[in-house]
Amino acid sequence: EKGGYPHFMLKEINEQPAAIMATVSPRVEDGLPVLRIPELTDEVLRGIGRVHLVGCGTAMHAGMVGKSAIETLARVPAEVDIASEFRYRDPILEKNDLVIIISQSGETSDTLAALKLAKSRGVPVLAIVNVVGSSIARAADYVMYTYAGPEIAVASTKAYMVQMCVLYLFALRLAYARGRLSEAETRRFTAQLLRAPEVIKPRLADCEQIKYLASRYVNTQSCFFIGRGFDYALSLEGSLKLKEISYVHSDAYAAGELKHGTISLITDGVPVIALATQKQVYEKTISNAKETRSRGARVLLFTTKDAVVPEGVADAVIRLDEYEDILMPLQLIVPLQLFAYYMAVLRGCDVDKPRNLAKSVTVE
Ligand code: M6R
C-alpha cells in the first residue's frame, strides 16, 4: 500500500507531480485558466471586493500563498484567517466579498464552522477541498476539488501542493477577468504553472543531499526559519512540518522581524533556515541571514541557481532552478518537506502518525 516507500509521507511527497497534473490540467483551456464554476463568471469575478481565505494549519498556510498571489496578480485585497479565529472574531464581511475555505479532509470542525458563519452572513463561499462529498464540500456554494488522491500521512504534503495550485489558477483567472493581466501574460503564467511537475521532479531527486543535510542538523534542539513575502509563508509551512513530525522546536519569522526580538535567541550553533527565492527582497533576506550568522547561527540557505551568495552568509546553500518568483513556493516546499521527513526518520520518530495528532481534527 505504501508503493515501496518506507512511509506514506515519502510516497505522498513523491506523488506531487502527478497530483499537480491532475489538478491543474483539467482547468486549463486553450492556454487560459478556467474555474469550471458556472456561477463564477468573469463578470462576477470583476465584482469581488475582497477575498477571505480561511483554513487551519497547513491549509491556512496555503491560504497565505493564495493571498499573496491574489494581491500581486489581481490587486484584489485578500485576508487570511485561521478558522478558529475567524469564527469567533465577528469578521467584517461584505456582500460582494468571497470567502475561500481550504481543507484537505473537508471535515475540520473549526473550518466548517467558519464556512457556516460566512454563509449565515450571506457571503458566497468557495471551498477548495480534497475529499469528495465531505461536509465542507457539501456545505459550500461552490467547490474546486484538489485531485491529490487520498492523503494518509498526518503531515500534509501533496494536499498543500495542490491547494496552492488551485489558488494560483483562481488568482490568474481573477487577474485576467479584471484586466490586471493581459491575455499574453495570463497565458505565460498558466504555461509556467503547467510546467510545475517538471520543475519539482529534480527537487525530489535531491533527496540524498537533503538527507545528508538533515543528518548534520539531527541533534538540534531548536531552529528558526526566516523569509520574506512568499518565502515567509513557506517558512511557516516548513517550520510546521518540522515540528509536527520530528518534534524539534522550530519557529518561523518574517526575516525583517528578527531584530524585533527573536535575534536574542540566536547563539552559537543555532540552525537558521533562510529562504531567499524572491528577487525583489533577496538582498534584504541575505543581510538578515548574515546577521544571524555573525551571531553564531548555522545558516542553511535556500535560493535559486543564479543568485549570487556573498561569502560568509551560509554554511550550506541549496539551489533551486530558476522559475517564476510567484510560483516558487511550488518548488521550494519540496526540499522543506524532505528536510522535515529525514529529520523525523533520523530521530526515530513515527513519521506517519506523530504523537498527539490526528489526520482530521473534527473536534474544536
Ligand atoms: O483537513 P484539513 O486540511 O482541514 O486539515 C487542516 C489541518 O489540521 C492540517 O493541515 C494540519 O495542520 C496538518 N497535519 C499539517 O501537516
Residues whose N, C-alpha, C, O or C-beta is under 5 A from the ligand:
A	BS01	M6R	C56 G57 T58 A59 I102 S103 Q104 S105 G106 T108 V154 A155 S156 K359 V361
